[in-house]
Amino acid sequence: MRFGILLDHQYPRDADIGLHVGELVELTQHIRDLGYDSLFGIHHYLSSLRTPQPLPLLSRLIDHSGSMQIGTGILILPMGHPVHWAEEIATIDQMSGGRFVLGIGSGYREDEFASFGIERRTRVSRMNESLQVMQKLWTGEPVHHEGKHFRLDGVRCSVLPVQQPGPPVWVGANGPIGIKRIAGQGLPWLAPSNVRRNWAVGNLHDYRQHLKEAGHDETGMTFPIHRDLCIADSQEEAFAIAEEHAKRSYGEYVQYGMDYFESQWEGIRRKALFFGSPDDIAGRIEDFATAGYNHFVFRAQWLGLPMERTVEIIERFAREVMPRFRP
């Protein structure tokens, strides 16, 4: 069982980014020393919040991350050209000594696509073709590609990733069609944080069935999931500490058409958040692990929550829950 942390590097418009990046350096060192396995950054453009871009941020954190995997959770692949992504990601994989995990998604925010001049309806085909092109470039051989969105004529990538044939790729999707497509590609599906227990478990079951039907062997595969984590003496105390901050963070998504974060908050708080005592959290992990999930990536930062509280959460999890799932 592996455990990671998702850095929620989104801040109010008047935030001092230099100060917050310094905090993230210290937090990364602490996460490393506590024995976590992975560290991830998020990706958006033109956000209502100040959101440092993940690849430069993760590059800043490499030297403080020890042997942890680092990666994107997720990178919106249609927003860039695959040549750009291939060389950027190969570079960060080289800098990290082969510890990079490429989490990708197709995106959803209209303003991002409009500002980049990209038709939103093409986002899935762009994502899939981009990944194909990147994987060809990572072979180091000349790439000839004539696709729907991209054309390459005998070019070679100038830097190759340490990991061959490339960094691990996790793909995010929030619906059965996308989940089935990911299974057909034989790639790990990254389950989202805000979905309720039965949805997460049921769709993982379907994903694994689709993998089998597509002829893919799941032996050794990663089955990752994002969850929001707050650990305290009781569930009531955990909600008292962090619910309003988590609700505020999710509330930022309402302006992008995701109004269910507001209208369905009660269901999300009861059935999606990992908030509770150490025994509560361990029970939920055991439940999800029985369904097949084996890499939990926790968010313990939300708008307005003091960094000291985040540190307390990740420390207590490492001290009182993580050892229950380690030899």
N, C-alpha and C positions, 0 to 999 in steps of 0.2 A: 504494500500500500504506500502510495506516494502523496505528499502534501506540499502544496505551493501557495504563494501569496500573489494576488492580483493587486498591483499598485493602482489606486484610484487617483491619478494625478490630474484632477480637475479642480479648479479653484475659482473663487470669485474674481470678477473683472479687475478689482483693485489689488489683487494679490501680488506679493513680491516673489516672482518665480525663482530668482536666485536663492532666496531664503528657503523656499520649499524644496528645491533640488538638493540643497544641503541637508535638509531633513530626510530626504529619500536616501541619500548616501548613508546616513547613520542608521536608518531603518533597515536598509539592505544588509549592512554589517551585522545588525542584530538578528535578522532573519537567518542569515548564514550561520551565525554562531549557535542558534537554537536548533539547528539540524533540519531545517526545511529543505525540500528537494528542488524547488523551482521558484521562479520569479517572473512575473509577466507585466507588460504595459498595455495600455489601451490606445485606441486610434480614432480620432475624428478631426475634421477640418471645420473651420468657421463656426465653432461651437459657441453657445451662449456663455460658456465658462472658459477660463484660460486653461488650455489643454496642451502642454508641451508634447511635441511629437515623439513617438515611442522609440524609433531607431536611434536618434541622437541621445535620448535619455538613457536607454539601455547601454549604449556605448560608454556613457559616463559611469555607469554602475558596474561594468565588467570587472574592474580591478578590485571591487569590494564584494563580489558575489561568490568567491570561493569556488567550489565545484558544482554549485547549483546550475541547473538548466535555466536559461533566460529566454524570453520569447515574447511574442505578441499575442494578445488575447482579446481582440483580434486585429489584424491589419486588413484594411479595406482595399483589397487587391484591385478592383476595377478603377480605382482613383489614380493609378499610375501605369506607366508603360512597363512591360515585363523585362526589358533590357535594364531599365533603371532599378527595378526591384531585385533582379538577379544579381547585379553587381553590388548593390547596397547590402543585401542579405549575405552574400558570400563574404563580403568584407567583415561584417560583424561576426560571422561564424569563425573566420580566421582569427579575429581579435579575441574571441572568447575561447579559443582552443577547441572548437567543435562542440559547443554547448547550446547552440541556438535551436529554438523550436519555433517554427513558422505557423502561427495560428492565423487563419484567413477567414474572411467572410465577404459577402457580396454587397453589404451596405444597404441603407434604406432611406437616408435623409435626402429629401428632394433638393434642398439648397446646395448640398455638396455636389450632386450630379449636375445640376443646372450651372453652377459656377465653373465646373470643369468642362462644360460643353458636352457631357456624356448623356446619352439617352438612358434613363433609369431602367427601361424595359430590357436593356442589353446587359444588365449588370451580371447576371449569372453566366451567360456565355462568355463575357469578357473575363470573368474570374477564372473560369475553366481553361480558356485558351491561354490566358496569362501564365497559369501554372504549367501548362504543357510547354510553353516556350521557355520558361525559366528552367525547367528540368532538362530540356534539350541543351540550353546554354551551359548548364552545370556539368555536362559531360566533357567540356573543353574542346569538343570537335566543332568544325564549321557548321553553322545552323542555316539550313534553307527551310523557310517556313512561309507558306501562303495560306493565310487563314481568313476568317470573317472580319477580324478586327486588326490584325497585325501582319506585317510582311517583313521577313528578314532574308537577306541574300548573301549567304556564305560567311556570316560574321561569327566571331568567336568571343567568348566571355574573357575579359582581361584578368579576372580574379575568380578562383574556384573555391567553393566551401571546403572546409576540412572534412566534414561528414560527406561521405559518398554513398549513394548517388546524389545526396543532397540532405539538407536538414529535415528532420521529421516535420510533417505537415498535418496540422489538425484543422478541421473545417467546421465552422459554426453554421448552424441552420436551426430555424424555429418552426419548421413544418414538416409533415410526413413526406412530401415530394422531395424536398431538399435532402432530408435524411436518407431516403432511398437512393438518391443520386450519389451521395457520399459513400454509401455502402458499396454501390456498384463500382466505384473507383478504388475500393479497398483502402480508404483513408479513415483515420479516426474521426469520429463525430464529436465535436466539442459541445456538450449540452449547456444551455444557458442557465443563468443564475435565478431568474425570476419565476421559473415554471414550477408548478406544484408537483408534489411527490409522485402521484399516480401518472402524471404526464411524462415526467422524466423516466420513470421506471418502465412504463409501457412502451415508450418510443425507443428506449434502449433495447428492449426485447425485440421489437420489430426490426431495428437496425441490425442486430446480430443475425436475425433470420435472413434479412436481405444479403448480408455478407456471405452467409452460407450458400444461398441460392446463386449468388454471383461467382461462386467457386473460390472465395477467399478464405484462407486459414487464419483464424483469429488468435492462434497461439502466439503469445508474447506481445499482443497488441495492447495499446494504451486506450483506455476508455475514460476520457477526462470529463469533468463537470465543474462548472463554476457554482459557488454558493456564497451567500453573505453569512458571515460568522460573527457572533457576539457571545462570549462565554462569561458567566457570572455565577453567583451562588445559587440562583434560581432563574427560571424563565422570566418571571416578573421583573427581576432586577435587570436581566439582560435587555428586555424591552425598554425599561426605564432609562438605561444608559444610551441606547443607540437607535431606538425606533424612529424618533422624530428626525434624526439625521439621515437614516436610510430612506425614510419617506421623502425627505427633501431632495435627496439625490435622484431617486426615481421620478420625482415630480418634474425634474428638468426635461424628461423625455416626453411629457404631455404635449409640449409645443411642437413636437415632431410627429404628431398624429397618434401617439401611443397613450391615449387617454385612459386605457384600462389600468394603468398604474395608479390612477386616481380613483376610478370607479370600482375597481376590484381589489383595493388595497387590503381589505380585511382578509380576503382569501389568500393573498400573497403572504401576509404577515404570519398567518397560521400554518400554511402548508408549504411555503418555499424557503423561508429564512431559517438558517441554523442558529437560532437564538435559544440559549438555555444554560443549564448547569453542565458540568463535565459529563455526568451520566446521560443527560439528555442528548448532548452532542455525540457522544460515543454511540448511543443507540441509533441515532440517525445515520451515522457513518456506516455502522454495521448493516443497517437496512439497505442502504444504497449499494454497499459493497456486495451484499448477497445477490443483488440484481445484476452486478457485473462491473460497476464503476470501480476504477482502481487508481485514479489520480484526481484528487480533490484540490481545486484552486480556489482559495478563500479570499474574499474581499472583507477587510476589517477597517476600511476608511470610508467615510461619507462626509458630505458637506457639513462643516461646522463642528465635527467631532474632534476634540483636542488630540494631538499626536500621542500624548501620554496615555490616553484611553486605548488607542490602537495598539500601542506597545504592550499594555496590560493584557489585551485580548490574545495577541499572538504568543506572548510569554505563557499565559495560563494554558492555552491549547497545547503548546509544546511540552509543558511540564506535566499536565494532568490527563491529556487525552492521547496525544501522539504515541507515548510508550505502549499503550494498549494494543497498538497495531504494528508494533515493531518487534522483531525477534529479541 
